[in-house]
Amino acid sequence: MPQPSLRNTLALAAVCLAALMFGLEISSVPVILPALEDRLQGRFTDLQWIMNAYTIACTVVLMATGALADRFGRKRVFVLSIA
């Protein structure tokens, strides 16, 4: 079996790190909702709109990035997104 090259290993590590960071980004909003509730004196059900808006914004950016990747190349858009 051929050994994977260093370049392939680094590319895999970059993709895995990006996927991990996106998962952490999405899961950070529910964690801060109680603190926002305390600071803004809002009800928790009202602050769910923050979660909804953040999720919709992330989805829109993800879909737009996918369209750009189809048009200009996945590698180019990925490297630009990481930068």
Biopython code that builds the backbone (N, CA, C, O; Angstrom):
import numpy as np
from Bio.PDB.StructureBuilder import StructureBuilder

atoms = [
    (1, "MET", "N", (0.834, -1.167, 0.000)),
    (1, "MET", "CA", (0.000, 0.000, 0.000)),
    (1, "MET", "C", (0.890, 1.246, 0.000)),
    (1, "MET", "O", (1.820, 1.333, 0.801)),
    (2, "PRO", "N", (0.615, 2.218, -0.894)),
    (2, "PRO", "CA", (1.475, 3.407, -0.958)),
    (2, "PRO", "C", (1.249, 4.321, 0.248)),
    (2, "PRO", "O", (0.140, 4.429, 0.770)),
    (3, "GLN", "N", (2.315, 4.963, 0.668)),
    (3, "GLN", "CA", (2.252, 5.892, 1.791)),
    (3, "GLN", "C", (1.631, 7.213, 1.336)),
    (3, "GLN", "O", (1.942, 7.692, 0.246)),
    (4, "PRO", "N", (0.762, 7.806, 2.150)),
    (4, "PRO", "CA", (0.208, 9.106, 1.787)),
    (4, "PRO", "C", (1.293, 10.177, 1.852)),
    (4, "PRO", "O", (2.145, 10.169, 2.739)),
    (5, "SER", "N", (1.240, 11.083, 0.907)),
    (5, "SER", "CA", (2.246, 12.139, 0.891)),
    (5, "SER", "C", (1.957, 13.161, 1.991)),
    (5, "SER", "O", (0.842, 13.242, 2.505)),
    (6, "LEU", "N", (2.961, 13.921, 2.332)),
    (6, "LEU", "CA", (2.814, 14.949, 3.359)),
    (6, "LEU", "C", (1.779, 15.983, 2.942)),
    (6, "LEU", "O", (1.029, 16.491, 3.776)),
    (7, "ARG", "N", (1.740, 16.291, 1.660)),
    (7, "ARG", "CA", (0.787, 17.266, 1.147)),
    (7, "ARG", "C", (-0.658, 16.795, 1.345)),
    (7, "ARG", "O", (-1.520, 17.578, 1.744)),
    (8, "ASN", "N", (-0.917, 15.516, 1.065)),
    (8, "ASN", "CA", (-2.255, 14.968, 1.265)),
    (8, "ASN", "C", (-2.628, 14.944, 2.748)),
    (8, "ASN", "O", (-3.773, 15.218, 3.108)),
    (9, "THR", "N", (-1.677, 14.623, 3.591)),
    (9, "THR", "CA", (-1.926, 14.592, 5.022)),
    (9, "THR", "C", (-2.252, 15.987, 5.549)),
    (9, "THR", "O", (-3.152, 16.142, 6.374)),
    (10, "LEU", "N", (-1.527, 17.002, 5.079)),
    (10, "LEU", "CA", (-1.800, 18.370, 5.496)),
    (10, "LEU", "C", (-3.154, 18.853, 4.985)),
    (10, "LEU", "O", (-3.864, 19.570, 5.691)),
    (11, "ALA", "N", (-3.512, 18.468, 3.771)),
    (11, "ALA", "CA", (-4.816, 18.852, 3.229)),
    (11, "ALA", "C", (-5.945, 18.222, 4.039)),
    (11, "ALA", "O", (-6.941, 18.883, 4.332)),
    (12, "LEU", "N", (-5.796, 16.958, 4.398)),
    (12, "LEU", "CA", (-6.797, 16.290, 5.216)),
    (12, "LEU", "C", (-6.909, 16.947, 6.594)),
    (12, "LEU", "O", (-8.012, 17.130, 7.109)),
    (13, "ALA", "N", (-5.785, 17.296, 7.179)),
    (13, "ALA", "CA", (-5.798, 17.961, 8.485)),
    (13, "ALA", "C", (-6.491, 19.317, 8.398)),
    (13, "ALA", "O", (-7.228, 19.689, 9.311)),
    (14, "ALA", "N", (-6.266, 20.061, 7.317)),
    (14, "ALA", "CA", (-6.899, 21.373, 7.148)),
    (14, "ALA", "C", (-8.409, 21.245, 7.008)),
    (14, "ALA", "O", (-9.155, 22.028, 7.597)),
    (15, "VAL", "N", (-8.861, 20.273, 6.241)),
    (15, "VAL", "CA", (-10.299, 20.070, 6.058)),
    (15, "VAL", "C", (-10.953, 19.627, 7.369)),
    (15, "VAL", "O", (-12.033, 20.102, 7.718)),
    (16, "CYS", "N", (-10.308, 18.731, 8.082)),
    (16, "CYS", "CA", (-10.859, 18.272, 9.366)),
    (16, "CYS", "C", (-10.909, 19.409, 10.379)),
    (16, "CYS", "O", (-11.879, 19.523, 11.128)),
    (17, "LEU", "N", (-9.882, 20.249, 10.413)),
    (17, "LEU", "CA", (-9.869, 21.380, 11.334)),
    (17, "LEU", "C", (-10.963, 22.384, 10.992)),
    (17, "LEU", "O", (-11.609, 22.929, 11.887)),
    (18, "ALA", "N", (-11.175, 22.631, 9.694)),
    (18, "ALA", "CA", (-12.232, 23.550, 9.275)),
    (18, "ALA", "C", (-13.611, 23.014, 9.662)),
    (18, "ALA", "O", (-14.463, 23.776, 10.120)),
    (19, "ALA", "N", (-13.835, 21.723, 9.483)),
    (19, "ALA", "CA", (-15.115, 21.124, 9.857)),
    (19, "ALA", "C", (-15.319, 21.192, 11.372)),
    (19, "ALA", "O", (-16.432, 21.443, 11.834)),
    (20, "LEU", "N", (-14.272, 20.974, 12.133)),
    (20, "LEU", "CA", (-14.355, 21.079, 13.586)),
    (20, "LEU", "C", (-14.686, 22.504, 14.012)),
    (20, "LEU", "O", (-15.525, 22.713, 14.888)),
    (21, "MET", "N", (-14.038, 23.473, 13.402)),
    (21, "MET", "CA", (-14.278, 24.871, 13.766)),
    (21, "MET", "C", (-15.705, 25.298, 13.436)),
    (21, "MET", "O", (-16.313, 26.061, 14.186)),
    (22, "PHE", "N", (-16.242, 24.810, 12.317)),
    (22, "PHE", "CA", (-17.613, 25.157, 11.964)),
    (22, "PHE", "C", (-18.587, 24.556, 12.982)),
    (22, "PHE", "O", (-19.551, 25.212, 13.378)),
    (23, "GLY", "N", (-18.346, 23.339, 13.398)),
    (23, "GLY", "CA", (-19.192, 22.722, 14.415)),
    (23, "GLY", "C", (-19.131, 23.462, 15.741)),
    (23, "GLY", "O", (-20.151, 23.628, 16.409)),
    (24, "LEU", "N", (-17.940, 23.905, 16.123)),
    (24, "LEU", "CA", (-17.802, 24.677, 17.353)),
    (24, "LEU", "C", (-18.489, 26.029, 17.248)),
    (24, "LEU", "O", (-19.063, 26.520, 18.220)),
    (25, "GLU", "N", (-18.430, 26.627, 16.066)),
    (25, "GLU", "CA", (-19.065, 27.931, 15.871)),
    (25, "GLU", "C", (-20.580, 27.832, 16.023)),
    (25, "GLU", "O", (-21.198, 28.667, 16.684)),
    (26, "ILE", "N", (-21.168, 26.820, 15.418)),
    (26, "ILE", "CA", (-22.621, 26.653, 15.495)),
    (26, "ILE", "C", (-23.055, 26.345, 16.930)),
    (26, "ILE", "O", (-24.099, 26.820, 17.375)),
    (27, "SER", "N", (-22.269, 25.562, 17.647)),
    (27, "SER", "CA", (-22.679, 25.164, 18.995)),
    (27, "SER", "C", (-22.367, 26.221, 20.050)),
    (27, "SER", "O", (-22.730, 26.040, 21.212)),
    (28, "SER", "N", (-21.714, 27.301, 19.688)),
    (28, "SER", "CA", (-21.376, 28.318, 20.691)),
    (28, "SER", "C", (-22.565, 29.196, 21.065)),
    (28, "SER", "O", (-22.617, 29.706, 22.185)),
    (29, "VAL", "N", (-23.510, 29.383, 20.166)),
    (29, "VAL", "CA", (-24.631, 30.279, 20.448)),
    (29, "VAL", "C", (-25.530, 29.746, 21.564)),
    (29, "VAL", "O", (-25.864, 30.517, 22.463)),
    (30, "PRO", "N", (-25.942, 28.478, 21.563)),
    (30, "PRO", "CA", (-26.780, 28.014, 22.676)),
    (30, "PRO", "C", (-26.102, 28.137, 24.041)),
    (30, "PRO", "O", (-26.776, 28.271, 25.062)),
    (31, "VAL", "N", (-24.790, 28.091, 24.054)),
    (31, "VAL", "CA", (-24.065, 28.180, 25.316)),
    (31, "VAL", "C", (-24.156, 29.585, 25.907)),
    (31, "VAL", "O", (-24.219, 29.731, 27.128)),
    (32, "ILE", "N", (-24.165, 30.614, 25.072)),
    (32, "ILE", "CA", (-24.184, 31.981, 25.593)),
    (32, "ILE", "C", (-25.588, 32.533, 25.795)),
    (32, "ILE", "O", (-25.732, 33.631, 26.334)),
    (33, "LEU", "N", (-26.621, 31.817, 25.386)),
    (33, "LEU", "CA", (-27.978, 32.329, 25.553)),
    (33, "LEU", "C", (-28.344, 32.640, 27.013)),
    (33, "LEU", "O", (-28.963, 33.675, 27.257)),
    (34, "PRO", "N", (-27.995, 31.803, 27.985)),
    (34, "PRO", "CA", (-28.311, 32.178, 29.375)),
    (34, "PRO", "C", (-27.613, 33.473, 29.821)),
    (34, "PRO", "O", (-28.196, 34.267, 30.559)),
    (35, "ALA", "N", (-26.376, 33.685, 29.378)),
    (35, "ALA", "CA", (-25.676, 34.927, 29.735)),
    (35, "ALA", "C", (-26.346, 36.125, 29.079)),
    (35, "ALA", "O", (-26.469, 37.183, 29.697)),
    (36, "LEU", "N", (-26.781, 35.969, 27.835)),
    (36, "LEU", "CA", (-27.505, 37.054, 27.170)),
    (36, "LEU", "C", (-28.829, 37.335, 27.857)),
    (36, "LEU", "O", (-29.246, 38.487, 27.977)),
    (37, "GLU", "N", (-29.483, 36.283, 28.303)),
    (37, "GLU", "CA", (-30.750, 36.442, 29.016)),
    (37, "GLU", "C", (-30.551, 37.282, 30.280)),
    (37, "GLU", "O", (-31.372, 38.140, 30.605)),
    (38, "ASP", "N", (-29.464, 37.025, 30.975)),
    (38, "ASP", "CA", (-29.174, 37.757, 32.215)),
    (38, "ASP", "C", (-28.803, 39.210, 31.922)),
    (38, "ASP", "O", (-29.303, 40.127, 32.575)),
    (39, "ARG", "N", (-27.931, 39.415, 30.946)),
    (39, "ARG", "CA", (-27.444, 40.766, 30.655)),
    (39, "ARG", "C", (-28.502, 41.641, 29.991)),
    (39, "ARG", "O", (-28.611, 42.824, 30.312)),
    (40, "LEU", "N", (-29.280, 41.079, 29.074)),
    (40, "LEU", "CA", (-30.260, 41.865, 28.333)),
    (40, "LEU", "C", (-31.631, 41.890, 28.994)),
    (40, "LEU", "O", (-32.551, 42.550, 28.512)),
    (41, "GLN", "N", (-31.760, 41.168, 30.099)),
    (41, "GLN", "CA", (-33.034, 41.090, 30.815)),
    (41, "GLN", "C", (-34.170, 40.630, 29.898)),
    (41, "GLN", "O", (-35.296, 41.118, 29.986)),
    (42, "GLY", "N", (-33.854, 39.702, 29.037)),
    (42, "GLY", "CA", (-34.864, 39.163, 28.125)),
    (42, "GLY", "C", (-35.283, 37.783, 28.553)),
    (42, "GLY", "O", (-34.604, 37.119, 29.336)),
    (43, "ARG", "N", (-36.412, 37.363, 28.029)),
    (43, "ARG", "CA", (-36.860, 35.997, 28.301)),
    (43, "ARG", "C", (-36.106, 35.043, 27.380)),
    (43, "ARG", "O", (-35.688, 35.408, 26.282)),
    (44, "PHE", "N", (-35.949, 33.830, 27.850)),
    (44, "PHE", "CA", (-35.205, 32.843, 27.070)),
    (44, "PHE", "C", (-35.896, 32.565, 25.742)),
    (44, "PHE", "O", (-35.230, 32.356, 24.728)),
    (45, "THR", "N", (-37.223, 32.560, 25.740)),
    (45, "THR", "CA", (-37.939, 32.295, 24.484)),
    (45, "THR", "C", (-37.725, 33.429, 23.483)),
    (45, "THR", "O", (-37.678, 33.190, 22.277)),
    (46, "ASP", "N", (-37.597, 34.658, 23.974)),
    (46, "ASP", "CA", (-37.301, 35.770, 23.067)),
    (46, "ASP", "C", (-35.896, 35.660, 22.487)),
    (46, "ASP", "O", (-35.664, 35.992, 21.324)),
    (47, "LEU", "N", (-34.970, 35.194, 23.307)),
    (47, "LEU", "CA", (-33.588, 35.090, 22.848)),
    (47, "LEU", "C", (-33.377, 33.932, 21.866)),
    (47, "LEU", "O", (-32.322, 33.833, 21.241)),
    (48, "GLN", "N", (-34.367, 33.070, 21.732)),
    (48, "GLN", "CA", (-34.267, 32.015, 20.719)),
    (48, "GLN", "C", (-34.192, 32.610, 19.323)),
    (48, "GLN", "O", (-33.672, 31.979, 18.403)),
    (49, "TRP", "N", (-34.711, 33.825, 19.161)),
    (49, "TRP", "CA", (-34.605, 34.488, 17.857)),
    (49, "TRP", "C", (-33.153, 34.754, 17.494)),
    (49, "TRP", "O", (-32.796, 34.757, 16.316)),
    (50, "ILE", "N", (-32.319, 34.976, 18.493)),
    (50, "ILE", "CA", (-30.889, 35.154, 18.229)),
    (50, "ILE", "C", (-30.322, 33.876, 17.632)),
    (50, "ILE", "O", (-29.571, 33.912, 16.657)),
    (51, "MET", "N", (-30.687, 32.746, 18.227)),
    (51, "MET", "CA", (-30.223, 31.454, 17.705)),
    (51, "MET", "C", (-30.730, 31.222, 16.290)),
    (51, "MET", "O", (-29.983, 30.763, 15.426)),
    (52, "ASN", "N", (-31.987, 31.534, 16.055)),
    (52, "ASN", "CA", (-32.555, 31.351, 14.720)),
    (52, "ASN", "C", (-31.865, 32.237, 13.687)),
    (52, "ASN", "O", (-31.530, 31.779, 12.594)),
    (53, "ALA", "N", (-31.655, 33.495, 14.030)),
    (53, "ALA", "CA", (-31.004, 34.412, 13.098)),
    (53, "ALA", "C", (-29.568, 33.982, 12.809)),
    (53, "ALA", "O", (-29.110, 34.062, 11.669)),
    (54, "TYR", "N", (-28.864, 33.530, 13.832)),
    (54, "TYR", "CA", (-27.483, 33.091, 13.644)),
    (54, "TYR", "C", (-27.418, 31.838, 12.767)),
    (54, "TYR", "O", (-26.550, 31.725, 11.902)),
    (55, "THR", "N", (-28.327, 30.915, 12.993)),
    (55, "THR", "CA", (-28.359, 29.691, 12.183)),
    (55, "THR", "C", (-28.691, 30.009, 10.735)),
    (55, "THR", "O", (-28.082, 29.445, 9.826)),
    (56, "ILE", "N", (-29.640, 30.898, 10.506)),
    (56, "ILE", "CA", (-29.992, 31.276, 9.130)),
    (56, "ILE", "C", (-28.809, 31.977, 8.464)),
    (56, "ILE", "O", (-28.512, 31.711, 7.299)),
    (57, "ALA", "N", (-28.134, 32.866, 9.187)),
    (57, "ALA", "CA", (-26.980, 33.565, 8.610)),
    (57, "ALA", "C", (-25.871, 32.584, 8.245)),
    (57, "ALA", "O", (-25.273, 32.702, 7.175)),
    (58, "CYS", "N", (-25.590, 31.625, 9.110)),
    (58, "CYS", "CA", (-24.559, 30.617, 8.801)),
    (58, "CYS", "C", (-24.950, 29.779, 7.592)),
    (58, "CYS", "O", (-24.104, 29.440, 6.765)),
    (59, "THR", "N", (-26.224, 29.450, 7.492)),
    (59, "THR", "CA", (-26.703, 28.659, 6.358)),
    (59, "THR", "C", (-26.566, 29.433, 5.062)),
    (59, "THR", "O", (-26.151, 28.875, 4.046)),
    (60, "VAL", "N", (-26.911, 30.709, 5.084)),
    (60, "VAL", "CA", (-26.796, 31.535, 3.883)),
    (60, "VAL", "C", (-25.337, 31.633, 3.438)),
    (60, "VAL", "O", (-25.036, 31.504, 2.252)),
    (61, "VAL", "N", (-24.433, 31.863, 4.391)),
    (61, "VAL", "CA", (-23.011, 31.954, 4.055)),
    (61, "VAL", "C", (-22.492, 30.620, 3.521)),
    (61, "VAL", "O", (-21.700, 30.596, 2.579)),
    (62, "LEU", "N", (-22.927, 29.530, 4.107)),
    (62, "LEU", "CA", (-22.493, 28.211, 3.655)),
    (62, "LEU", "C", (-22.980, 27.920, 2.240)),
    (62, "LEU", "O", (-22.233, 27.386, 1.420)),
    (63, "MET", "N", (-24.231, 28.270, 1.957)),
    (63, "MET", "CA", (-24.767, 28.042, 0.603)),
    (63, "MET", "C", (-24.065, 28.936, -0.418)),
    (63, "MET", "O", (-23.759, 28.492, -1.524)),
    (64, "ALA", "N", (-23.809, 30.196, -0.052)),
    (64, "ALA", "CA", (-23.120, 31.105, -0.970)),
    (64, "ALA", "C", (-21.691, 30.646, -1.234)),
    (64, "ALA", "O", (-21.200, 30.738, -2.359)),
    (65, "THR", "N", (-21.030, 30.154, -0.201)),
    (65, "THR", "CA", (-19.670, 29.653, -0.364)),
    (65, "THR", "C", (-19.650, 28.425, -1.272)),
    (65, "THR", "O", (-18.737, 28.260, -2.081)),
    (66, "GLY", "N", (-20.650, 27.572, -1.137)),
    (66, "GLY", "CA", (-20.743, 26.408, -2.016)),
    (66, "GLY", "C", (-20.942, 26.810, -3.460)),
    (66, "GLY", "O", (-20.352, 26.202, -4.353)),
    (67, "ALA", "N", (-21.758, 27.817, -3.711)),
    (67, "ALA", "CA", (-21.970, 28.301, -5.080)),
    (67, "ALA", "C", (-20.686, 28.908, -5.636)),
    (67, "ALA", "O", (-20.343, 28.686, -6.797)),
    (68, "LEU", "N", (-19.978, 29.671, -4.811)),
    (68, "LEU", "CA", (-18.702, 30.233, -5.263)),
    (68, "LEU", "C", (-17.674, 29.139, -5.537)),
    (68, "LEU", "O", (-16.888, 29.243, -6.480)),
    (69, "ALA", "N", (-17.679, 28.093, -4.716)),
    (69, "ALA", "CA", (-16.752, 26.984, -4.923)),
    (69, "ALA", "C", (-17.054, 26.253, -6.232)),
    (69, "ALA", "O", (-16.133, 25.815, -6.921)),
    (70, "ASP", "N", (-18.321, 26.121, -6.575)),
    (70, "ASP", "CA", (-18.673, 25.507, -7.851)),
    (70, "ASP", "C", (-18.197, 26.360, -9.023)),
    (70, "ASP", "O", (-17.806, 25.835, -10.066)),
    (71, "ARG", "N", (-18.233, 27.656, -8.845)),
    (71, "ARG", "CA", (-17.886, 28.565, -9.938)),
    (71, "ARG", "C", (-16.373, 28.766, -10.077)),
    (71, "ARG", "O", (-15.847, 28.751, -11.190)),
    (72, "PHE", "N", (-15.667, 28.955, -8.944)),
    (72, "PHE", "CA", (-14.249, 29.324, -8.995)),
    (72, "PHE", "C", (-13.296, 28.216, -8.565)),
    (72, "PHE", "O", (-12.079, 28.382, -8.645)),
    (73, "GLY", "N", (-13.828, 27.100, -8.115)),
    (73, "GLY", "CA", (-12.974, 25.986, -7.695)),
    (73, "GLY", "C", (-12.975, 25.834, -6.186)),
    (73, "GLY", "O", (-12.866, 26.805, -5.438)),
    (74, "ARG", "N", (-13.102, 24.596, -5.768)),
    (74, "ARG", "CA", (-13.215, 24.320, -4.339)),
    (74, "ARG", "C", (-11.949, 24.655, -3.571)),
    (74, "ARG", "O", (-12.008, 25.211, -2.475)),
    (75, "LYS", "N", (-10.814, 24.320, -4.143)),
    (75, "LYS", "CA", (-9.551, 24.573, -3.454)),
    (75, "LYS", "C", (-9.324, 26.069, -3.273)),
    (75, "LYS", "O", (-8.933, 26.511, -2.193)),
    (76, "ARG", "N", (-9.562, 26.839, -4.309)),
    (76, "ARG", "CA", (-9.346, 28.285, -4.246)),
    (76, "ARG", "C", (-10.253, 28.932, -3.186)),
    (76, "ARG", "O", (-9.800, 29.756, -2.391)),
    (77, "VAL", "N", (-11.530, 28.551, -3.186)),
    (77, "VAL", "CA", (-12.458, 29.130, -2.225)),
    (77, "VAL", "C", (-12.142, 28.670, -0.802)),
    (77, "VAL", "O", (-12.263, 29.451, 0.141)),
    (78, "PHE", "N", (-11.741, 27.413, -0.641)),
    (78, "PHE", "CA", (-11.391, 26.912, 0.687)),
    (78, "PHE", "C", (-10.195, 27.663, 1.246)),
    (78, "PHE", "O", (-10.212, 28.086, 2.402)),
    (79, "VAL", "N", (-9.157, 27.834, 0.437)),
    (79, "VAL", "CA", (-7.950, 28.535, 0.900)),
    (79, "VAL", "C", (-8.296, 29.990, 1.211)),
    (79, "VAL", "O", (-7.816, 30.535, 2.204)),
    (80, "LEU", "N", (-9.114, 30.619, 0.385)),
    (80, "LEU", "CA", (-9.531, 31.996, 0.641)),
    (80, "LEU", "C", (-10.353, 32.083, 1.936)),
    (80, "LEU", "O", (-10.197, 33.033, 2.703)),
    (81, "SER", "N", (-11.218, 31.105, 2.177)),
    (81, "SER", "CA", (-12.028, 31.095, 3.398)),
    (81, "SER", "C", (-11.164, 30.902, 4.641)),
    (81, "SER", "O", (-11.416, 31.521, 5.675)),
    (82, "ILE", "N", (-10.163, 30.061, 4.547)),
    (82, "ILE", "CA", (-9.269, 29.835, 5.680)),
    (82, "ILE", "C", (-8.470, 31.107, 5.982)),
    (82, "ILE", "O", (-8.244, 31.453, 7.142)),
    (83, "ALA", "N", (-8.053, 31.786, 4.928)),
    (83, "ALA", "CA", (-7.260, 33.028, 5.114)),
    (83, "ALA", "C", (-8.134, 34.087, 5.743)),
    (83, "ALA", "O", (-7.674, 35.202, 5.986)),
]
sb = StructureBuilder()
sb.init_structure("model")
sb.init_model(0)
sb.init_chain("A")
sb.init_seg("    ")
for serial, (resi, resn, name, xyz) in enumerate(atoms, 1):
    if name == "N":
        sb.init_residue(resn, " ", resi, " ")
    sb.init_atom(name, np.array(xyz, "f"), 0.0, 1.0, " ", f" {name:<3s}", serial, name[0])
structure = sb.get_structure()
